[in-house]
Amino acid sequence: MDTYVIRHMLATLIYRASKAIEDAPAQYSTFSAGVGVRTPVEILHHISDLLVWTHGVICEEERIDSPLADWRTEVKRFYDSAAMLDQALAAPQETLALTWEQILQGPMCDAMTHVGQLLMLRRLAGAPVPGENFSQADIRVGRVQLG
């Protein structure tokens, strides 16, 4: 598998996540859908953790855990983590602990699932994102910030 597919998946993830996190109302970040359900800030933190972990797999670096922060900090961390991962994906890779297929089916698909949760929670919090035909969206490999 070519890294282009993973980079396109990452660009798609960034595009869709930006719809959930940009211009979100203040109460959204801590919105609770119920006991045991992560808040949007916790979900965004987890998505960033997945991106950092994936970067670590690709660059053979140890993952450093980051404590949960406020919404603004987590949004910045998300975009920074995405940029760091995209840079690593753009560089030639010799050997990896996982295959590209495993990276796609594992952390990348997990992160996309969590973006769906962010969008659902935004709707439940009373600030839905308008529908969009994502197959026609302006998604570009290498674009790591939309907001």
N, C-alpha and C positions, 0 to 999 in steps of 0.2 A: 504494500500500500504506500502511496505517495503521501508525503507530509502535507501536500496541498489540500487534501480532503480534510485532514485534521484542522488545518488553519481555516478552512472554510467553515467547518463546524464551530470553531472558536469565534469567528466573525459573526456567525449566525447567533451564537449564544450571547455575545456582547450586544448585538442589535436588539434581540428580544428582551434581554435583561434591562437594557436602557429604557425600554418602554415601561417596565415595572418600577424602576427606581428614580428616573428623572421626573421632576416636578411632582413628586408624591407629597401629599399633605403631611403636616408635621406628626399627626397621630398615627400615621400608617406604620412607621418603623417599629412601634411597640404594640401594634394591634394583636390582640389575642383571640384566636378562633376557638379556644377551649383548653382545658387542662391537658398537658402533654404535647401540645402542638407548638412547634417553633414559631417565634415571631418573625416578621420580615427581616429585622436586623440580624437575628440568629441564622436565618436561612442564607442571607447574603454572605455572612461570615463563613458559613460552611462551603458555599460555592467558591469563595476565594481560597479556602483551605484546599479544596480539590484542585484548583488551578496551580497553587503552590506545590502541592504534592506531585502533580504531573510534571511540572518543571523540574522538580528534584529527580524524578525518574529519568527524564531525558538528559539532564546535565550531571547525573550521578552525584547529587548534592543531598546532604541530610536536610530533612524538613525541619523548619523552626516553627514551633507553635506560636500563634499570636493570640493574645487575649481578646475577648469580645470588646469592641469599642462602641462609641456612639455612631449614629447613622451616617453622618457626614464622613467620618473617618473610614467606616466600612465601605462606603461608596467609592472613596478614593482608593482603598486597598483593592477593591474588586478590579477597577480599571488598571491599577499598577500591576496586579497579578496577571491580568490578561495580557498586558503589554509584554511583561517578562516572559510569559509562556510563548507568545507569538514570536518573539525574538529567538527563543530557543528552537522553535519549530522551523524558523527560516534558515537556521544554520545546518550544515551537513551533519548527519548523525551516523556514527559507525556501528555501535552496538548499544542495545537497550536491555534493561531488565525485563521489559514487557514488549510484546509486539505492538505495531501500530493499531492492529485490530483490537487488541486488549485495551489500549488506551482509549480508543473510540468507544468500545462497548462498556468500559468501566467508568472512569472519572468523567469523560466528556458527556456521555449519556446521562449519568447521574446528575451532573450540573444542569443539564437542560431540563431534566425532570423538576429540579428545584426552582428553575426559572418559572415553570408552569405554576408551581405553588405560590411564588411571589405574585404572579398575575391573578390567581384565584383569590388570594388574601386581599389584594388591592380592591377587587370587586366587592368582597365581603365587607371591607372597611368603608365602602361607600364612595370609592374613587376609581371606578372601572376605567380601563384603557380601551379606547375605541378599537373595534375590529380592524383587521388589515389582511390583505392577501400577501402573505410572506413570500410566496413564490415570485412576486413582482417587486419585493423590497430591494432597496439599494444597499446590498450587503457586499462589502469588498474585503478580500483577504488583506490583512495588514492594517486595517482601520480598527484601532483599539479603543476609541472613545467617540461617542456620538453626542453626548450632552453638552 
